[in-house]
Structure formats: structure tokens, C-alpha cells
Amino acid sequence: MSTELGTAEEMESRELVHFVTQQTRFSLINNILQHPDQLPSMYELEELNPSVSDATVYKHIQKLIDAGIVKEVAVDADERRQGYPWKFYGLTTEGREFLDDHNLLAAEGTLQQIYETITDKPEKMVKYENAPRPTES
């Protein structure tokens, strides 16, 4: 019986690896990993994926949230600033562990270095990048 359970877990794990490595979803995970705070706003994710519609970016982030890989975090209402984003997206602890267990975080440092070399960011993106982020508890 434990063999069947082990096989089911392996199958679920393989399916989740396939799910997160789908091109758009994996790109979004990489965008989160490369962000200076690892908490980009939806606008930043959209800007980093110009070949994908905004609706598609949103849809895939929601799928990653539903799968437990990504979480949405918000700035407390009394700390929100007009003209700045207040919702951000980051990896869950479980999502980070899953990605690490499957060697999908190996390029994290490289991704951050690449992100630092982007010099032609729109003014709004720079503003959003420097927006106050929620503190994680």
C-alpha cells in the first residue's frame, strides 16, 4: 500500500513540476526570483512579459496561487500610498521548498544579476519597484 502512495506522490510531484515549468508560469516564477525584494507587483510582472497579455499574466499568477507556489501579499490599508501598488506576489515557503527540491532555483542568483542590468525600465516600473512592500510575518 505504501508503494501505491509513493507512486501517487511521485505522479503528483511530476505533474506539479510540469505545471510550474510551463513557459509563462516559469517565466513569472523567475520574475519573482529576480526581483530585488522577490515581491513584484502585477504591473512589474506585466512589464517583464511584454509578449504575453496582461490578462494572461494575471491568469497564470492566479493558477500559481491556487497551486500553493505563489502567494499574494498586501500592504496594510493604513500604510498604502496613493499612486503606488499595494498587492505583491512572492513564493510561498512551500513553493520555494518545492522548487528547491526539484532543482528549479539553481539560477536564482544569475536571475537577480540579469535583472540588475536592465537599464531601460519605464519610469512607472522604477517607481513601483521602489514601492513600500509588506513585511512578512
C-alpha positions in Angstrom: 0.0 0.0 0.0 2.8 2.4 0.8 4.2 1.8 -2.7 0.9 3.0 -4.2 1.0 6.1 -2.1 4.6 6.7 -3.0 3.7 6.3 -6.7 0.8 8.7 -6.3 3.0 11.3 -4.6 5.6 10.9 -7.4 3.0 11.3 -10.0 1.6 14.4 -8.3 5.1 15.8 -7.9 5.9 15.2 -11.7 2.6 16.9 -12.6 3.4 19.9 -10.4 6.9 20.2 -12.0 5.3 20.1 -15.4 2.7 22.7 -14.2 5.3 25.2 -12.9 7.7 24.8 -15.8 5.0 25.7 -18.4 6.7 28.7 -20.2 4.6 31.6 -18.9 4.3 30.3 -15.3 8.0 29.5 -15.1 8.8 33.0 -16.5 6.6 34.5 -13.8 8.4 32.5 -11.1 11.7 33.6 -12.5 10.4 37.2 -12.4 9.6 36.8 -8.8 13.0 35.3 -8.0 14.9 38.1 -9.9 13.0 41.0 -8.3 15.1 42.9 -5.7 12.5 42.1 -3.0 11.2 38.9 -4.6 7.8 40.6 -4.4 6.9 42.2 -7.7 3.6 44.0 -8.3 1.3 42.8 -11.1 2.4 45.8 -13.2 6.0 44.8 -12.9 5.2 41.2 -13.9 3.2 42.5 -16.9 6.1 44.8 -17.9 8.6 41.9 -17.7 6.4 39.8 -20.0 5.6 42.1 -22.9 4.9 39.2 -25.3 2.1 38.0 -23.0 -1.2 39.8 -22.5 -1.9 41.4 -19.1 -4.9 39.0 -18.7 -2.7 36.0 -19.3 -0.1 37.2 -16.7 -2.9 37.6 -14.2 -4.5 34.2 -15.1 -1.2 32.3 -14.6 -0.3 34.1 -11.4 -3.8 33.0 -10.1 -3.0 29.4 -11.1 0.3 29.5 -9.3 -1.5 30.9 -6.2 -4.1 28.1 -6.4 -1.3 25.6 -6.7 0.3 27.0 -3.5 3.5 28.0 -5.2 2.9 31.8 -5.2 1.1 34.0 -2.6 -0.4 37.4 -2.9 0.6 39.8 -0.1 -0.8 43.2 0.5 0.4 46.4 2.2 -1.8 47.2 5.3 -4.6 49.6 4.4 -3.2 52.3 6.7 0.3 52.0 5.1 -0.9 52.3 1.4 0.3 55.2 -0.6 -1.6 56.8 -3.4 -0.1 56.1 -6.8 1.8 53.0 -5.6 0.9 49.3 -5.8 -0.3 47.6 -2.7 -0.5 44.0 -3.8 2.6 42.0 -4.5 3.4 38.4 -5.4 6.0 36.1 -3.9 6.8 32.5 -3.4 5.2 30.6 -0.6 7.5 28.8 1.8 6.2 25.5 0.4 6.6 26.8 -3.2 10.2 27.7 -2.5 10.9 24.3 -1.0 9.2 22.5 -3.9 11.3 24.5 -6.4 14.4 23.9 -4.4 13.7 20.1 -4.1 13.4 19.9 -7.9 16.5 22.0 -8.6 14.4 24.8 -10.1 16.1 27.6 -8.0 19.6 27.0 -9.3 19.6 30.2 -11.4 18.3 32.5 -8.7 21.5 34.5 -8.3 22.0 34.8 -12.0 18.4 35.9 -12.5 19.0 38.7 -9.9 22.2 39.8 -11.7 20.4 39.9 -15.0 17.6 42.0 -13.5 20.1 44.5 -12.2 21.4 45.1 -15.7 18.0 46.2 -17.1 18.6 49.9 -17.7 15.7 50.9 -19.8 12.8 50.3 -17.3 9.9 52.7 -17.7 9.7 55.4 -15.0 6.5 53.8 -13.6 8.3 50.4 -13.2 11.2 52.0 -11.3 8.6 53.8 -9.1 6.7 50.5 -8.5 10.0 48.6 -7.9 10.8 51.1 -5.1 7.2 51.0 -3.6 6.9 50.0 0.0 6.4 46.3 0.4 4.5 44.5 3.2 6.7 43.0 5.9 6.3 39.3 6.2 5.3 37.8 9.5 
